[in-house]
Amino acid sequence: MTAYLHAVGVAVPPHDVHQAFLDWADARLNTRPRALFDRMAARSGIAHRWSVLPDPTAAGGFYAGAMSGTASRMAIYAEEAPRLALAAIADLAGQADTNGITHLVVASCTGFVAPGVDQIIAHALGLSRQVERTLIGFMGCYAAVVALRTARHIVRSEPKARVLVVTVELSTLHLQDTDDVGALLAMLQFGDGAAAALVTGEPGGIALGQPFAATVPDSAALIRWTVTDQGFVMHLDGAVPARIAGALADPELIASIVGDAVPDDLFWAVHAGGRSILDAVEQALGLPPAALAASRAVLHDKGNMSSATLMFVLARMLAAPPGPHAGVALAFGPGLAAEGLALERVA
């Protein structure tokens, strides 16, 4: 039994906060670190990032004055995460028949609420009270792969299943008041976004093939979320791109990802975790510049939306003219771990 990804709907909030963040960060830095920050920001490949918070660092904004506590941030998450997820589902409904959903899989790592986002979404959509729900939490950027893999397992065990997969992240709820350049550069990457996908056993779209997973040894400290009294603190070590490149030089890992195929013969849906990460993947696999064009476009227009990012890349690929028949979805996250799926376009 094969599972198929038929369509992906996407949504971002209305507030572009990227330039406001750059101005806010500059105000916290002295001359030399500011020059470094500005240089790295200019090279980031990011032009826009979107937030559920209007002008959060301006006078009267959410982060004006003292940093808000985690409780205040989670109150916004409880309100805005379901709303943004439902906007993505509405976009999906414009592309595919979303009636008869039997299973709901939701991934999110930027907030907590109970009843969960999955239950709120199910109620808002009027789904059957018997709908089976799975909530994937705190797995970070590769949670989209885990959500699609879960949907694949469901369809392969229940051929008539119609699985709604949702990823929703509000990363901008976790701004930290700091003058540390590394921390500011990490925050520079992240924005808010949501995506929704339909996975069934009916042929169409992109077939979800064999999953793969690997953890890079001695790398657990490189990507971390720490829950504090003032939100979740992201730690994204500057060594991550080099460690990813090193991992992708391992023939055993490459074989688990591409099998007998040549990487250049495949299409690549790679999580847009940052320009340097995309560069590392491109160089390690010997890919031409155009191979990661969809990932770079998502990074430019939306930034890194954690688990939602890969879904935005897949949405672009589903809408693009046909390319190579076989492909790979690949994402990296806390651990440091790589997760992915083999993909195959359906004629």
C-alpha positions as CSV (number, residue, x, y, z in Angstrom):
1,M,0.0,0.0,0.0
2,T,1.3,3.4,-1.0
3,A,0.5,6.7,0.7
4,Y,0.2,9.9,-1.4
5,L,0.7,13.5,-0.5
6,H,-2.0,15.3,-2.7
7,A,-1.7,18.9,-1.8
8,V,-0.3,21.4,0.8
9,G,-2.0,24.5,2.0
10,V,0.1,27.2,3.6
11,A,-0.5,30.4,5.7
12,V,1.6,33.1,7.4
13,P,0.4,35.9,9.7
14,P,0.0,39.5,8.3
15,H,2.9,41.2,10.1
16,D,6.3,41.3,8.4
17,V,8.7,41.8,11.3
18,H,12.1,41.1,9.7
19,Q,13.3,44.7,9.4
20,A,11.9,45.6,12.8
21,F,14.0,42.8,14.3
22,L,17.1,43.9,12.6
23,D,16.7,47.5,13.9
24,W,15.9,46.1,17.4
25,A,19.0,43.9,17.4
26,D,21.3,46.6,16.1
27,A,20.3,48.8,19.1
28,R,21.6,46.2,21.5
29,L,25.0,45.8,20.0
30,N,28.2,47.8,20.2
31,T,30.1,48.9,17.0
32,R,32.2,45.8,16.4
33,P,29.5,43.1,17.1
34,R,26.9,45.2,15.3
35,A,29.1,45.2,12.1
36,L,29.3,41.4,12.4
37,F,25.6,41.0,12.9
38,D,24.8,43.3,10.0
39,R,27.2,41.4,7.7
40,M,25.7,38.0,8.6
41,A,22.1,39.4,8.3
42,A,22.9,40.6,4.8
43,R,24.1,37.2,3.9
44,S,21.3,35.3,5.5
45,G,19.2,35.0,2.4
46,I,16.1,36.2,4.3
47,A,14.1,39.2,3.3
48,H,10.8,38.6,5.2
49,R,9.6,36.9,8.3
50,W,6.1,37.0,9.5
51,S,4.6,37.2,13.0
52,V,1.2,36.9,14.8
53,L,2.5,39.9,16.8
54,P,2.0,43.4,15.3
55,D,5.2,45.5,15.7
56,P,6.3,43.4,18.7
57,T,9.4,45.5,19.6
58,A,7.9,48.9,18.9
59,A,6.5,51.2,21.7
60,G,3.4,49.5,23.0
61,G,4.3,46.2,21.4
62,F,4.4,42.8,23.1
63,Y,8.1,43.0,23.8
64,A,8.3,46.7,24.6
65,G,9.9,47.3,28.0
66,A,10.3,44.1,30.1
67,M,10.2,40.7,28.3
68,S,6.8,39.0,28.7
69,G,6.7,35.8,30.8
70,T,6.1,32.3,29.4
71,A,2.5,32.3,30.5
72,S,1.7,35.4,28.5
73,R,3.4,33.9,25.4
74,M,1.5,30.6,25.8
75,A,-1.8,32.5,26.1
76,I,-1.2,34.0,22.6
77,Y,-0.1,30.6,21.3
78,A,-3.4,29.1,22.5
79,E,-5.3,31.7,20.5
80,E,-3.2,32.2,17.4
81,A,-1.8,28.8,16.7
82,P,-5.2,27.2,15.9
83,R,-6.2,30.3,14.0
84,L,-3.1,30.1,11.7
85,A,-3.5,26.4,11.3
86,L,-7.1,26.8,10.2
87,A,-6.0,29.4,7.6
88,A,-3.6,26.8,6.2
89,I,-6.4,24.2,6.2
90,A,-8.6,26.6,4.3
91,D,-5.9,27.0,1.7
92,L,-5.6,23.2,1.4
93,A,-9.4,22.9,1.0
94,G,-9.1,25.1,-2.1
95,Q,-6.8,22.5,-3.7
96,A,-8.1,19.2,-2.5
97,D,-11.3,17.5,-1.1
98,T,-10.8,17.6,2.7
99,N,-14.1,15.9,3.5
100,G,-14.2,12.6,5.3
101,I,-11.0,13.1,7.4
102,T,-10.4,10.0,9.6
103,H,-7.1,11.0,11.2
104,L,-5.5,14.3,12.2
105,V,-1.7,14.6,12.8
106,V,-0.5,17.9,14.2
107,A,3.1,18.9,14.7
108,S,4.2,22.0,16.8
109,C,7.1,22.8,19.0
110,T,6.6,26.5,19.9
111,G,3.8,26.2,22.4
112,F,1.7,24.1,24.7
113,V,-2.0,24.2,25.4
114,A,-4.6,21.7,26.6
115,P,-7.0,20.7,25.2
116,G,-4.4,20.5,22.5
117,V,-4.2,22.3,19.1
118,D,-5.3,19.1,17.6
119,Q,-8.5,19.0,19.6
120,I,-9.2,22.7,18.9
121,I,-8.7,22.2,15.2
122,A,-10.9,19.1,15.1
123,H,-13.7,20.9,16.9
124,A,-13.4,24.0,14.7
125,L,-13.6,21.8,11.5
126,G,-16.5,19.8,12.8
127,L,-14.6,16.6,12.4
128,S,-16.1,13.3,13.6
129,R,-15.8,12.8,17.4
130,Q,-14.2,9.5,16.4
131,V,-11.4,11.1,14.5
132,E,-8.0,9.7,15.6
133,R,-5.6,12.4,16.6
134,T,-1.8,12.4,17.0
135,L,0.1,15.4,18.4
136,I,3.8,15.6,17.7
137,G,5.5,18.1,20.0
138,F,8.9,19.7,20.6
139,M,10.7,17.8,17.9
140,G,11.7,21.0,16.1
141,C,12.4,21.4,12.4
142,Y,12.2,17.8,11.3
143,A,8.7,17.3,12.8
144,A,7.2,17.8,9.4
145,V,8.9,14.6,8.3
146,V,7.7,12.8,11.4
147,A,4.2,14.0,10.7
148,L,4.2,12.8,7.1
149,R,5.9,9.5,8.1
150,T,3.1,9.0,10.7
151,A,0.5,9.7,8.0
152,R,2.2,7.2,5.7
153,H,2.1,4.5,8.4
154,I,-1.6,5.2,9.0
155,V,-2.5,4.9,5.3
156,R,-0.4,1.8,4.8
157,S,-2.2,0.1,7.7
158,E,-5.7,1.5,6.9
159,P,-6.0,1.9,3.2
160,K,-9.2,4.0,3.3
161,A,-7.8,6.5,5.8
162,R,-7.8,10.2,4.9
163,V,-5.2,11.9,7.0
164,L,-5.0,15.7,7.6
165,V,-1.4,16.7,8.5
166,V,-0.9,20.1,10.1
167,T,2.3,21.9,11.1
168,V,2.0,25.2,13.0
169,E,4.8,27.2,14.6
170,L,4.8,30.6,16.3
171,S,8.6,31.1,16.7
172,T,8.3,34.9,17.2
173,L,6.7,34.3,20.6
174,H,10.1,33.5,22.0
175,L,12.2,36.6,21.4
176,Q,14.9,37.1,24.1
177,D,16.4,40.4,25.2
178,T,20.1,39.7,24.7
179,D,23.3,41.4,23.3
180,D,24.8,38.0,22.4
181,V,25.5,38.1,18.7
182,G,25.1,34.3,18.3
183,A,21.7,34.3,20.0
184,L,20.6,37.2,17.9
185,L,21.7,35.5,14.7
186,A,19.7,32.4,15.7
187,M,16.6,34.5,16.4
188,L,17.2,36.2,13.0
189,Q,16.3,32.9,11.2
190,F,12.8,32.3,12.6
191,G,9.3,33.3,11.7
192,D,5.7,32.1,12.1
193,G,3.8,29.9,9.7
194,A,1.5,26.9,9.3
195,A,0.9,24.3,6.6
196,A,-1.7,21.6,6.1
197,A,-1.6,18.5,3.8
198,L,-3.8,15.7,2.7
199,V,-2.4,12.2,2.7
200,T,-4.5,9.2,1.4
201,G,-4.0,5.9,-0.4
202,E,-5.6,7.3,-3.7
203,P,-2.9,7.8,-6.3
204,G,-1.9,11.4,-7.0
205,G,0.5,14.2,-6.2
206,I,3.7,12.8,-4.6
207,A,4.1,9.2,-3.3
208,L,5.6,9.0,0.2
209,G,8.3,6.3,0.1
210,Q,10.7,4.7,2.5
211,P,11.6,6.9,5.6
212,F,15.1,7.3,7.0
213,A,16.5,8.7,10.2
214,A,20.0,9.3,11.6
215,T,21.5,11.0,14.5
216,V,24.9,12.7,14.1
217,P,27.2,11.5,16.9
218,D,28.3,13.8,19.7
219,S,26.0,16.6,18.5
220,A,23.1,16.8,21.0
221,A,24.1,20.2,22.3
222,L,24.2,21.9,18.9
223,I,20.5,22.6,18.6
224,R,18.5,23.1,21.7
225,W,15.2,24.6,23.0
226,T,15.3,25.5,26.7
227,V,12.0,26.4,28.5
228,T,12.5,29.4,30.7
229,D,10.3,31.8,32.6
230,Q,10.6,34.2,29.6
231,G,9.7,31.9,26.8
232,F,11.7,29.1,25.0
233,V,15.4,29.9,24.4
234,M,16.7,28.6,21.1
235,H,20.4,27.6,20.9
236,L,21.6,27.1,17.3
237,D,25.4,26.5,17.3
238,G,27.4,27.9,14.4
239,A,29.0,24.5,13.9
240,V,25.7,22.9,12.7
241,P,26.3,23.4,8.9
242,A,29.8,21.9,9.1
243,R,28.5,18.9,11.1
244,I,25.7,18.4,8.6
245,A,28.2,18.5,5.7
246,G,30.4,16.0,7.6
247,A,27.4,13.6,8.2
248,L,26.5,13.8,4.5
249,A,30.0,12.6,3.6
250,D,29.2,9.3,5.2
251,P,28.6,6.7,2.4
252,E,26.3,4.7,4.7
253,L,24.0,7.7,5.4
254,I,24.0,8.7,1.8
255,A,23.0,5.2,0.8
256,S,20.1,5.3,3.3
257,I,18.9,8.6,1.8
258,V,19.3,8.0,-2.0
259,G,19.7,4.2,-2.4
260,D,21.4,3.5,-5.7
261,A,20.4,6.9,-7.2
262,V,22.7,9.7,-8.1
263,P,21.8,12.8,-5.9
264,D,21.9,15.1,-9.0
265,D,19.2,12.9,-10.6
266,L,16.7,13.6,-7.8
267,F,14.5,16.5,-6.8
268,W,15.2,17.7,-3.3
269,A,12.8,19.1,-0.7
270,V,15.2,20.3,2.0
271,H,14.2,22.1,5.1
272,A,15.3,25.7,4.8
273,G,17.0,26.0,8.2
274,G,19.3,28.7,7.1
275,R,21.4,29.7,4.1
276,S,24.6,28.1,5.5
277,I,22.7,24.8,6.1
278,L,21.4,24.8,2.5
279,D,24.9,25.6,1.2
280,A,26.2,22.7,3.3
281,V,23.7,20.2,1.8
282,E,24.2,21.5,-1.7
283,Q,28.0,21.2,-1.5
284,A,28.1,17.9,0.4
285,L,25.8,16.2,-2.2
286,G,27.3,17.9,-5.2
287,L,24.0,19.4,-6.2
288,P,23.6,22.2,-8.9
289,P,22.5,25.6,-7.5
290,A,18.9,25.1,-9.0
291,A,18.4,21.9,-7.0
292,L,17.5,23.8,-3.8
293,A,15.8,26.8,-5.4
294,A,12.4,26.0,-3.7
295,S,14.1,25.8,-0.3
296,R,16.0,29.1,-0.9
297,A,12.8,30.8,-2.1
298,V,10.9,29.8,1.1
299,L,13.8,31.0,3.3
300,H,13.9,34.3,1.4
301,D,10.2,35.0,1.7
302,K,9.3,33.4,5.1
303,G,12.5,32.6,7.0
304,N,12.7,29.4,9.0
305,M,9.3,28.4,10.4
306,S,10.6,25.3,12.2
307,S,8.4,22.3,11.3
308,A,6.2,24.2,8.8
309,T,9.1,25.1,6.6
310,L,9.6,21.8,4.8
311,M,5.8,21.8,4.0
312,F,6.1,25.2,2.4
313,V,8.9,23.7,0.2
314,L,6.7,20.7,-0.7
315,A,3.9,23.1,-1.6
316,R,6.1,24.9,-4.1
317,M,7.2,21.6,-5.6
318,L,3.6,20.4,-6.0
319,A,2.8,23.6,-7.8
320,A,5.9,23.6,-10.0
321,P,6.2,22.1,-13.5
322,P,7.2,18.4,-13.4
323,G,10.9,17.8,-12.9
324,P,12.8,14.6,-11.9
325,H,10.5,11.6,-11.1
326,A,12.2,10.6,-7.8
327,G,13.2,12.8,-4.9
328,V,13.9,13.2,-1.3
329,A,12.5,15.2,1.6
330,L,15.2,16.0,4.2
331,A,15.2,18.0,7.4
332,F,17.5,18.5,10.4
333,G,16.7,19.3,14.0
334,P,17.6,18.8,17.7
335,G,19.7,15.9,18.3
336,L,21.5,16.7,15.9
337,A,19.3,14.4,13.8
338,A,18.4,14.1,10.2
339,E,14.9,12.8,9.2
340,G,13.5,12.2,5.7
341,L,11.4,10.3,3.2
342,A,11.9,9.1,-0.3
343,L,9.5,10.8,-2.7
344,E,8.1,9.9,-6.1
345,R,6.1,12.1,-8.4
346,V,2.9,10.6,-9.7
347,A,2.3,11.0,-13.5
